[in-house]
Amino acid sequence: MTDDYLPKHAVDMELKTDAIQLADRDFDFLCRVIYEQSRIRLGPDKKTLVTSRLAKRLRQLQLPDYHEYCELLRSPAGDGELRFLIDRISTNHTHFFREMKHFDFLRDKVLSPWRAPAKGHQEMFRIWSAACSSGEEPYSLAIHLAEHLAPAGPNTWQIEASDISTRVLEIAERGVYDGEKLGGISPELLHRYFQKGVRQWQGHFRIKEELRQRVGFHQLNLLKDDYPFARPFDVIFCRNVMIYFDRPTQETLIGRLSERLAPGGYLMVGHSESLSGIKHSLRLIQPAIYLKSSG
C-alpha cells in the first residue's frame, strides 16, 4: 500500500514516527531487558534494527517516542508488551530444507541404520526442532521422515517444535505458505505433502493434515522455562541460535540440549556456528553435527 491510499493524518504520523530517534539510554534499557528475558545480546550495531522493528509498534500504541515505550515496559502493564518485544526482536528468517547437508546426513547416517531390519527398533524416532520459527524446519523434517523412515506408521516417528515467539508459532501451526517460498521443493513432494489453495488462497499451499498431526508446537524460552518433554530425542536441530548469545549463555544452552539427547543422539547446529571453546560432552562428527556418546 502506498501513501496515495493512506489518509493524510496517517501518513503524517508515519513520517513523524520514522523520524524519532532512539536515545542511547533507551536503547541500553531495551538491550538489557531483551538480554534478561531471552539472552539475546544486542550490540551497538543493532540500534538501527531495534528502531526499525519498533517504529510500527509506536504508531499502533500512539506513543510519541521510544522513551515512553520504555516506560510502558517498566509499568505493571508491561508484561504483555515485553512478550511482544521479544517476538519482534527475535530473528525468524528461514526456508524449507535450509542447510541441506543436515538432511543428507540425517538420511544416510541416521535414518538408514535406524530402519535396518537388524536393529529391530520398537521405540518412536524423535526429533526436536528447537528454534522452529514459522515452521519451515519442522515441516521439512516431517517430509524427510515420511520419505525416508519406513514404515511410516503413526507410532514410527514424532517431531516436537518450539520457539520463543508466539507470533511465528501461530504461522507454523497453520502450516500455510506462499507458493513463492516453496520453489526449492520438487513438484512430486509438493503434490504428496501439500494442499493447493483455491479462491482467496490461490497461490498458497498448506501442509497436509496427516503431516501436521505429527508435529507438536510449543512456546518455549530455551534458557528460562522447563522443557515440556518427558522423553529424550534422537536428533535435535538448534540452528542459527547460538550466534545471538554470549559464551556463558551458549554453554548453558548446549548443556541443557545435551541432557535432552538420547545416548547416541545427534545435535545439529548452524553451519556458521561451532562448539569450539565451549565446555561440552559431545563429539564433533562433521562441521555443525555433534554426537552424544552412547556409553
C-alpha positions as CSV (number, residue, x, y, z in Angstrom):
1,M,0.0,0.0,0.0
2,T,1.4,3.4,-1.0
3,D,1.0,6.7,0.7
4,D,-1.5,7.7,-2.0
5,Y,-4.0,5.4,-0.4
6,L,-3.5,6.4,3.2
7,P,-5.3,9.2,5.0
8,K,-3.1,12.3,5.3
9,H,-3.0,12.2,9.1
10,A,-1.9,8.5,8.9
11,V,0.9,9.5,6.5
12,D,2.0,12.4,8.7
13,M,2.0,10.1,11.8
14,E,4.1,7.5,10.0
15,L,6.7,10.1,8.9
16,K,6.9,11.5,12.4
17,T,7.4,8.1,14.0
18,D,10.1,7.1,11.5
19,A,11.9,10.4,12.3
20,I,12.0,9.7,16.0
21,Q,15.5,8.9,17.3
22,L,16.2,6.2,19.8
23,A,18.2,7.7,22.6
24,D,21.2,5.8,23.9
25,R,19.8,5.4,27.4
26,D,16.6,3.9,26.0
27,F,18.5,1.6,23.7
28,D,20.6,0.4,26.6
29,F,17.5,-0.3,28.6
30,L,15.9,-2.2,25.7
31,C,19.1,-4.2,25.2
32,R,19.2,-5.1,29.0
33,V,15.6,-6.2,29.1
34,I,15.9,-8.3,25.9
35,Y,19.0,-10.0,27.3
36,E,17.4,-10.7,30.7
37,Q,14.3,-12.2,29.0
38,S,15.9,-14.1,26.1
39,R,19.7,-13.9,26.5
40,I,19.8,-12.3,23.0
41,R,22.7,-9.9,23.2
42,L,22.4,-6.8,21.0
43,G,25.5,-4.7,20.3
44,P,25.6,-1.0,19.3
45,D,25.4,-2.1,15.7
46,K,21.8,-3.3,16.3
47,K,20.4,0.1,17.2
48,T,19.0,0.7,13.7
49,L,17.4,-2.8,13.7
50,V,15.7,-2.1,17.0
51,T,14.5,1.3,15.8
52,S,13.0,-0.1,12.6
53,R,11.3,-3.1,14.2
54,L,9.6,-1.0,16.9
55,A,8.6,2.1,14.8
56,K,5.3,0.5,13.7
57,R,4.6,-0.5,17.3
58,L,4.9,3.1,18.5
59,R,2.3,4.1,15.9
60,Q,0.0,1.3,17.0
61,L,0.2,2.3,20.6
62,Q,0.1,6.0,19.7
63,L,3.3,6.7,21.7
64,P,5.3,9.9,21.0
65,D,8.8,8.4,21.4
66,Y,10.8,5.4,22.4
67,H,11.3,6.7,26.0
68,E,7.5,6.4,26.5
69,Y,7.7,2.8,25.1
70,C,10.4,2.0,27.7
71,E,8.2,3.5,30.4
72,L,5.4,1.2,29.3
73,L,7.7,-1.8,29.7
74,R,8.6,-0.7,33.2
75,S,5.0,-0.3,34.2
76,P,2.7,-3.1,35.7
77,A,1.1,-3.4,32.3
78,G,4.4,-4.1,30.6
79,D,4.4,-7.9,30.8
80,G,2.3,-8.4,27.8
81,E,4.3,-5.8,25.8
82,L,7.5,-7.5,26.9
83,R,6.4,-10.7,25.1
84,F,5.6,-8.6,22.0
85,L,9.1,-7.0,22.2
86,I,10.8,-10.4,22.2
87,D,8.7,-11.5,19.3
88,R,9.7,-8.5,17.3
89,I,13.4,-8.7,18.0
90,S,13.7,-12.5,17.5
91,T,15.2,-13.2,14.1
92,N,12.9,-15.6,12.2
93,H,14.5,-15.9,8.8
94,T,14.1,-19.5,7.5
95,H,13.1,-21.5,4.5
96,F,12.3,-25.1,3.6
97,F,15.2,-27.6,3.6
98,R,17.6,-25.0,4.8
99,E,21.3,-26.2,5.0
100,M,20.6,-29.4,3.0
101,K,23.7,-31.2,4.2
102,H,22.0,-31.8,7.5
103,F,19.1,-33.5,5.8
104,D,21.5,-35.6,3.7
105,F,23.3,-36.7,6.9
106,L,20.0,-37.5,8.6
107,R,19.0,-39.7,5.7
108,D,22.3,-41.5,5.1
109,K,23.8,-41.8,8.6
110,V,20.9,-41.7,11.0
111,L,17.7,-43.0,9.3
112,S,19.3,-45.7,7.2
113,P,20.7,-47.5,10.3
114,W,17.6,-46.9,12.3
115,R,15.3,-48.6,9.8
116,A,17.6,-51.5,9.2
117,P,15.8,-54.8,10.0
118,A,18.7,-56.0,12.2
119,K,18.2,-53.0,14.5
120,G,14.6,-54.0,15.4
121,H,13.7,-50.6,16.8
122,Q,10.5,-50.6,18.6
123,E,10.6,-47.1,20.1
124,M,9.4,-44.0,18.3
125,F,12.1,-41.9,16.5
126,R,12.0,-38.4,18.0
127,I,13.3,-35.1,16.6
128,W,13.2,-31.7,18.2
129,S,13.3,-28.5,16.1
130,A,14.3,-26.2,19.0
131,A,14.1,-22.9,17.2
132,C,11.4,-23.7,14.6
133,S,10.4,-20.1,13.7
134,S,7.4,-20.2,11.3
135,G,7.5,-23.9,10.8
136,E,9.6,-24.5,7.7
137,E,12.2,-26.5,9.5
138,P,9.9,-29.0,11.4
139,Y,7.8,-29.5,8.3
140,S,10.9,-30.1,6.2
141,L,11.9,-32.7,8.8
142,A,8.4,-34.2,8.7
143,I,8.6,-34.6,4.9
144,H,12.0,-36.0,5.1
145,L,11.0,-38.6,7.7
146,A,7.9,-39.5,5.8
147,E,10.1,-40.1,2.7
148,H,13.0,-42.0,4.3
149,L,11.9,-43.6,7.5
150,A,9.7,-46.6,6.6
151,P,7.3,-47.9,7.6
152,A,5.6,-44.6,8.2
153,G,3.1,-45.8,10.7
154,P,1.6,-43.5,13.3
155,N,4.0,-44.7,16.0
156,T,7.2,-44.6,13.9
157,W,8.3,-41.0,14.4
158,Q,7.3,-37.7,16.1
159,I,8.6,-34.2,15.8
160,E,8.5,-31.6,18.6
161,A,9.0,-27.9,17.6
162,S,9.5,-24.9,19.8
163,D,10.2,-21.1,19.5
164,I,10.2,-18.2,21.9
165,S,7.9,-16.2,19.6
166,T,4.2,-16.8,19.8
167,R,3.8,-14.8,16.6
168,V,5.7,-17.2,14.4
169,L,4.3,-20.2,16.2
170,E,0.8,-19.2,15.1
171,I,2.0,-19.2,11.5
172,A,3.7,-22.6,12.0
173,E,0.6,-24.2,13.4
174,R,-1.5,-23.0,10.4
175,G,1.0,-24.5,8.0
176,V,0.1,-22.2,5.1
177,Y,2.8,-20.9,2.9
178,D,3.1,-18.6,-0.1
179,G,3.9,-20.7,-3.2
180,E,6.9,-18.4,-3.9
181,K,8.6,-19.8,-0.7
182,L,8.3,-23.4,-1.9
183,G,10.4,-23.1,-5.1
184,G,13.0,-25.5,-3.7
185,I,10.5,-28.3,-3.2
186,S,10.0,-30.7,-6.1
187,P,6.6,-31.0,-7.8
188,E,6.4,-34.6,-6.5
189,L,6.8,-33.6,-2.9
190,L,4.6,-30.6,-3.3
191,H,1.8,-32.8,-4.6
192,R,2.4,-35.5,-1.9
193,Y,2.5,-33.3,1.2
194,F,0.8,-30.0,0.4
195,Q,-2.8,-28.9,-0.4
196,K,-3.1,-26.3,-3.1
197,G,-5.2,-23.3,-2.1
198,V,-8.2,-22.1,-4.0
199,R,-10.2,-18.9,-4.3
200,Q,-8.8,-16.4,-1.8
201,W,-6.0,-18.8,-1.0
202,Q,-4.9,-19.2,-4.6
203,G,-1.1,-19.2,-4.8
204,H,-0.8,-20.6,-1.3
205,F,-0.1,-24.2,-0.1
206,R,-0.9,-25.9,3.2
207,I,0.9,-28.9,4.8
208,K,-1.5,-31.8,4.7
209,E,-3.3,-32.7,7.9
210,E,-1.6,-36.1,8.3
211,L,1.8,-34.4,8.4
212,R,0.7,-31.5,10.6
213,Q,-0.5,-34.1,13.2
214,R,3.0,-35.4,13.6
215,V,4.4,-32.1,14.7
216,G,3.8,-30.6,18.2
217,F,4.4,-26.9,18.7
218,H,5.4,-25.3,22.0
219,Q,6.2,-21.7,23.1
220,L,9.5,-22.1,24.9
221,N,12.4,-20.0,26.1
222,L,15.3,-22.4,25.8
223,L,17.1,-20.7,28.7
224,K,14.3,-19.9,31.0
225,D,11.4,-22.4,31.0
226,D,11.4,-26.0,32.0
227,Y,11.4,-28.2,28.9
228,P,8.0,-29.9,28.5
229,F,9.4,-33.2,27.2
230,A,9.5,-36.3,29.2
231,R,11.5,-38.4,26.8
232,P,14.9,-37.8,25.2
233,F,15.4,-37.1,21.5
234,D,17.4,-39.0,18.8
235,V,18.1,-35.7,17.0
236,I,17.9,-32.1,18.0
237,F,18.1,-29.3,15.4
238,C,19.1,-26.0,17.1
239,R,20.5,-24.0,14.2
240,N,21.5,-20.3,14.0
241,V,20.5,-19.7,17.6
242,M,23.9,-19.6,19.4
243,I,25.2,-16.7,17.2
244,Y,22.9,-14.4,19.2
245,F,24.2,-15.5,22.6
246,D,27.4,-14.7,24.6
247,R,29.7,-17.6,25.6
248,P,28.3,-18.3,29.0
249,T,24.8,-18.5,27.6
250,Q,26.0,-20.8,24.8
251,E,27.5,-23.2,27.3
252,T,24.2,-23.2,29.3
253,L,22.2,-23.9,26.2
254,I,24.4,-26.7,24.9
255,G,24.4,-28.3,28.3
256,R,20.6,-28.3,28.5
257,L,20.2,-29.6,25.0
258,S,22.8,-32.3,25.6
259,E,20.7,-33.5,28.6
260,R,17.7,-33.9,26.3
261,L,19.6,-36.0,23.8
262,A,19.3,-39.8,23.9
263,P,22.6,-41.7,24.1
264,G,23.9,-41.9,20.5
265,G,21.8,-38.9,19.6
266,Y,22.9,-36.0,17.3
267,L,22.8,-32.3,17.8
268,M,22.7,-30.1,14.6
269,V,23.8,-26.5,14.9
270,G,24.0,-23.9,12.1
271,H,26.9,-24.1,9.6
272,S,28.1,-20.7,10.8
273,E,28.2,-22.0,14.4
274,S,30.6,-24.2,16.4
275,L,31.1,-25.5,19.9
276,S,34.7,-24.7,19.8
277,G,35.7,-23.0,23.1
278,I,32.5,-24.2,24.8
279,K,32.6,-26.8,27.5
280,H,30.5,-29.8,26.4
281,S,30.4,-33.6,26.3
282,L,29.6,-34.0,22.6
283,R,31.8,-35.3,19.9
284,L,32.2,-33.5,16.6
285,I,31.2,-35.8,13.7
286,Q,31.5,-33.2,10.9
287,P,31.0,-29.5,10.7
288,A,27.8,-28.4,12.6
289,I,27.0,-32.0,13.7
290,Y,27.7,-33.4,17.1
291,L,27.2,-36.9,18.7
292,K,26.3,-37.8,22.3
293,S,28.2,-40.8,23.5
294,S,26.2,-44.0,23.8
295,G,28.3,-45.1,26.8
